[in-house]
Amino acid sequence: MRIFPAAAALTLTLGLAPALAIAAPPPADGLKLSQIVAQVETSAGAALAYIDELEWDDDGYWEVKYITTDGRKIEEKLDPRTGATMPRR
């Protein structure tokens, strides 16, 4: 059986992908995702049109992107334990 280099590279890549995709989860004592969403809705208030993205970042915070009623795109980093906006670095 002859293995072509491209097929070998693909097999190697696919074989390693699951190991690379494992990320640290949010802390066990953190807020539930529904509470994080409620925090965003509360802090944005009537200016919130919709939440575009909300994802966990491996650096230890929730990253939220939402659109306001006047069309602005807001990006914030949220503390997983309090839901408070974290200062920008």
Legacy VTK file of the C-alpha trace (Angstrom):
# vtk DataFile Version 3.0
C-alpha trace
ASCII
DATASET POLYDATA
POINTS 89 float
0.000 0.000 0.000
1.365 3.364 -0.972
0.574 6.414 1.187
0.549 9.731 -0.570
2.145 12.647 1.309
-1.038 14.745 1.223
-3.093 11.863 2.614
-0.516 11.250 5.354
-0.547 14.933 6.311
-4.336 14.959 6.392
-4.411 11.855 8.584
-1.860 13.392 10.936
-3.746 16.681 11.071
-7.113 15.039 11.715
-5.567 12.776 14.312
-4.199 15.748 16.271
-7.211 18.041 15.874
-9.212 16.655 18.821
-6.253 17.066 21.177
-5.748 20.672 20.097
-9.450 21.527 20.353
-9.722 20.739 24.066
-10.024 24.001 25.958
-10.352 24.893 29.598
-14.029 25.258 30.531
-15.520 28.171 32.468
-14.932 27.959 36.234
-17.261 25.717 38.231
-18.190 28.622 40.517
-18.959 30.924 37.579
-22.348 32.204 36.528
-24.545 30.127 34.257
-24.584 31.164 30.615
-28.196 32.326 30.995
-27.066 34.635 33.813
-24.309 36.055 31.616
-26.876 36.771 28.888
-29.173 38.426 31.445
-26.245 40.583 32.609
-25.604 41.753 29.034
-29.300 42.516 28.548
-29.404 44.466 31.804
-26.226 46.458 31.204
-27.123 47.353 27.599
-30.730 48.097 28.491
-33.010 49.508 25.807
-29.989 50.135 23.544
-29.583 46.389 22.910
-30.842 45.285 19.501
-29.425 41.746 19.646
-26.509 39.653 20.864
-24.411 38.658 17.862
-21.860 36.377 19.579
-21.136 35.062 23.026
-18.269 32.666 23.540
-15.878 31.425 26.182
-12.290 32.579 25.737
-9.480 30.321 26.964
-7.928 33.350 28.669
-10.660 33.104 31.312
-13.528 35.380 30.306
-16.747 35.473 28.273
-16.466 37.517 25.107
-19.707 39.097 23.955
-20.442 41.029 20.784
-23.765 42.772 20.449
-25.445 45.323 18.227
-27.198 48.396 19.583
-30.422 49.856 18.257
-28.424 52.632 16.577
-26.250 50.065 14.743
-23.075 50.210 16.840
-21.161 46.973 17.381
-20.069 46.546 21.011
-17.456 44.020 22.146
-16.937 43.313 25.832
-15.062 40.841 27.990
-17.097 39.624 30.952
-15.893 38.194 34.234
-17.220 34.604 34.459
-17.934 34.852 38.197
-19.677 38.244 38.305
-20.714 39.048 34.730
-19.093 42.464 35.116
-17.302 44.054 32.178
-13.559 43.563 32.489
-11.206 46.460 31.801
-9.532 46.533 28.405
-5.832 45.698 28.291
LINES 1 90
89 0 1 2 3 4 5 6 7 8 9 10 11 12 13 14 15 16 17 18 19 20 21 22 23 24 25 26 27 28 29 30 31 32 33 34 35 36 37 38 39 40 41 42 43 44 45 46 47 48 49 50 51 52 53 54 55 56 57 58 59 60 61 62 63 64 65 66 67 68 69 70 71 72 73 74 75 76 77 78 79 80 81 82 83 84 85 86 87 88
